[in-house]
């Protein structure tokens, strides 16, 4: 089978340089060579580890937050419980376990998973054998019904376009071929209407990244919440208003050259939450303040939950458990790098644990 690098080199030689977004899409989702098509990315044996893989408490807090929103909105039935990019199904399994004691919640939910990878769909089916999930290819395919949704480390893997400010406009980062190898290069500068507002807060040489798909996905979620009720938790690493080069590749938990082995490393970028919030508000949902993950988890009672679980453990098991708690909440770990944005109906109470 022809390596993906060779396929891309041939394409670029025939058609010219491609956008960074197109390169990311090929590397992550190519039907034969894509990272999520062929790799096992999660956990200690993979290339990265996500919060649900670190501790069950993350899923428990997330599930109880959504269940409280469901109760606050009058326990609508039936409703859609959904996850974007569910990985191996670990997070949703923890959400469902934590909410089984909420009266009526499980009877009313209809589980939908937005997942493009057939291999990961199989893993999710194995993790959720008792809940009859329905798999969807796109967010737009979610039912028109009350929607309670979680997306953890979904948006960071959506393809980005990257631009460097120049005195004559913006230079887009492109993927080209140099010395028979894939390489990054800057296109000639030109004005760009979508980045015109950023001229006020950037200088020549500054890098700005945009993710058109992220705003579209968020608007689709928010429109359903605005029409039918529900809540969404968007959790990822990033901040408010993109500035700087955050495009990166990870392999075996370490940074690698993103051009070196297409399809064999995870490609991500920091999430710019500002356009997501704007898209959600325009589509009809109320939006929480952007809240550090650590603050959110602690407000939901994760500290008390950690102590309860720790009381049952001893020795190395207890140390591992408390290290996981710290990793998810501490400011020098994931506690401030990761943020949470909540969406909910304008006439409903704000979501538990999030800044107003």
N, C-alpha and C positions, 0 to 999 in steps of 0.2 A: 504494500500500500504506500502511495506517495506521501511523504511527510507533509504536514501542513505548511511548514516553512517554504518548501519547494513550490507548493500550490500558490502561495501568496507572492513569492518572487516572480513566478511566471505571470500571474495576473497583473502585477505592478508594471512589469516590463511591457506588457501588451496594452494596458489601459492607463498607466500613469499612477502616481502616488495616491494612496487612499487615506481617508480621514482616520484619526485615532479611534473614533467610535466604531467604524467598520472593522478595524483590526480587532478591537475588543470583542465585538460580536462573533467574529469568526473563531477567535481563540477560545471563547467560552461555550459556544453553542453549535459549532460546526457538527453536522450529523455524524461524521465518522471520527473527527479528530478533536472535537470540542472538549474543553476541560470538564464540564459538567456531564458530558456524554460518556466519557471514558474513565474518569478518575474517581477515586474515593477520597474526597477532599477533607472530610471532617475528622476531628478527634486527634489523639496523640500520634496515631499512625499516619495521619493525613498531612495536609499542608497548613491548616489553621484550625483553631478551636473556637467555637462560638459559646455564648453565655449558657444556653441550655445544656451543652456538653460539659460545662464546668460544674454546674450544680442544679439539682432538681428545684431548688428554691426559686430560681429565676422564672421558670414556667409556672410555679405555684402562685407567685405574686402577680404575674401577668394574667393568669386565669381569674384570680379573685378580683382583680381590677375590672376586667370585662364583665364578670358576673355582677359586681356592684352596679355598674352602669346599666346592665340589663334590668336589675331590680329597680333602680332609680327611674327608669323609663316605663315602669308598669309591667315588666315581665312579658313583653310581646311574644306571641306564639302563633305560628312557628317563626323562627328566625334563622338567619344564615350565620354560622360560625366559620370563619375563614382564616387561612394563613397564606401568605405569599412566600414562595420559596421555602418550603417546609423542611428541607434537608433530609435527614433520616427519620423525621417524624418525632424526634425527642421532645421538642418544645410542645407540640400539640398533645402528646401523650401526657405530659406533666400538667398542662392546662386542664385536660379532661379529668385527670385523677383529682386535682385540687378542687374541682367544681362539682364533683358527684354528690356532695352533701347539700348543694344549693337546691331547695325544693323546686321542681319543675324545669330546671335549666336543661338537663340532658334530654328530657322528653320533648322539649320544644326545639332543640337545635337540629339543624341540617348541616352537616359538615362538608365544606368545600375547600379543596386545596388547589392553589394555582401553581402548577409545576410543569416545566417543559421537558424535563429529562425522564425518559422511560425507566432508566436504571434507578433513579431516585424515587419514582412513583412506586416501584416494587418494594423499596426499603420502607417507604411510608405505609404501604399496605401491611407489611409485616409488623410494624410498630403499632398499628391502629386496627387490629383485626375485628374489634367489636363495634366499630362506629360507622361502617359503611360510607367511607368518604367518597365524594364525587370529585374527580379531577378535572381541572379546566386548564386550557392553554393560555388564557388571557384574563386580565382583571375585568375587561368589558363583558365577559361571559357570566359574571356573578349574577345570581337571581335578583329580581326587583323585589326586595323584601328587607325588613330590618337586618342590618349588617353589623356584626361584631367581629372585628378583624385585627389580626396582629401581623406585622411585618418586621422581623428581626434580621438585620444584615441582609436585606433584600436590595435596597436602593444603591448600596455601595458597588454592586456588581453590574449595574446598568451602564451601558456604554456612554462615555462622555466625549464632548468636543473640548479641546483645550486651545487657548489663545494667549499669545504674548503681545502686550501693548507695544506699539511702535509709534513714532512721531506721525506717520502717515496713516495710521489706523490700527488694525489687528492682524497678527500673523498666526494662522492656524497651524497647529502641530499635525504633521502628516507622517505616514509611514512610507518610506521609499526603499530603494536598494542601493547600497554602497559596497563596492568590492564583493559583489555576489552575496551580500548579507543584508537582512532587514535592518533598517536604521530609522531613527526619528530625524525629521528635518522640519524647518519652518517654511510655510508658503509665503509668497510675496505679500506685503501689507496691503490691506484694503479696509475701507469703512465697513462697519457691521452694525446694522440698526438695532439688533437685539442687545448689543453691548453698549449702546450709546449712553444709558444711564450710568455705566461704570466709569465713564471718563471723569466724573467728579471725584471719585475716590481711589483712583489708580494713577500710576506714573509709568512712563516708558520703561520697559523691562519687566513690569509686573505680569504675572500669569493669572488668568481667570479660566475657570472650567464651568461648562454648562452641561446639563443632562436633560435634553428635551423630553425623553420618555418618562422621567421621574415626575414632572409636573402633570403630564397627561394621566399617568396612573393614579396620582393623588386626586386629581379632579374627578375621575371616575368613581373612586371610593367615596369622596365627599358628597358627590351628587346623590348617591344612594342613601347616605346617612341623612342628607338634607330632606330627601323625599319621604323616607320610610322610618327614620330613626336608626339608632345604633351607636357604635363607637369604633374608633381605630387607634391602635398604638403603633406608631412608626418609630422604630428603635434602630439607631445606627451610629457609626462614628462620623464625626463631622462638626459643623458649626453653622453660624449665621453669616451668610454672604461669602462666597468663594473668593479666596485670594491665595495664590501660591500653587506650585506644582505638587499635587498629591497622588498622581498616577503611580501605581506600584504593582509589583509582582511578588507573590509569596510562594515558596516551595519548601516543604519540610520545616515550616515555621520560621523561615529566614528570608530576607529580601534577596531577590535575584534580578538579573537583567531581563526586563520584560520582552526584549526582542530575541533572547537567546534560544528559547524552545517553545514556540507557539503551541498552545493547547496543553502544555504540561505544567503550567503554573497558574495560580489564581491571580486574576487581574482585577484591581479595585481602585476606587478613588473616594476621597472624603465626600460626604453628602452635604450639599448646600441646602439647608432647611428653609431658607427665606423664600425661594420660589415655590416650595411645596406648600408653605403656609398661605401664600398669596393665591395659589391655584385652588386650595381647599376653600378659602373664604369666598372666592368668586363663584365656586360651584355650589355654595349654599350651606356649608358646615361652619360651626364655630371651631376655633382653634385655640388650644392651650398655649401657654408660654413654653418655650424650648427649655426642657428641664434636664439637668445632668442625671444620668442613669442611677448613680449612687444615691442621690437625694430621693429620687422616686422610689427606689426599692426600700430604703430605710423608712420613709413615710408610710409605706404600705405594711410595715411590720416585719421586715426581713431580719432585723437584728434579733427580735424575740424568737422568730422561727429558727434562726441559727442556734440560739442558746438551747432551745428545746431539743433540737436534733443532737447537739453536742453532748447533752446530758446522757444520751444513750451510747455514746462512743468513748473509746479509750485509746491512748497511745497514738500510733501513727494514723489510725483512721480519724481520730478527732483532729489531729494536726492538719490533715488533708482537707477535712471539712471546713475548718476555720480559715485555712488559706484560700479556699474557693470563695468563701463569704467575703474575705478581704479583696480578692481579685475583682469581684463584681462591683464592689461599693467604694473602695478606697480612691482618693483623689489621684494618687500616683499610679494607679492601675487602670481599670476600665471605668471607674466611677465618674470621671469628668470628661474623658475622651468620647465616651458614648453618650448620646442624648436621646430624649424621648419627646416626641410631638404627638399630642392627642387631638383627635377630631371627634366632634359630637354635635347633636342638634342644638340650634341656637336657643331653643326653649327648654333645654334639659340641664340638670346640674352638671358642673364641670367634672372631669374624670378624677378619681381618687389619686392622690399623690403628686399630681402635676401642678406646676406653677400656673397661676391664672393668666 
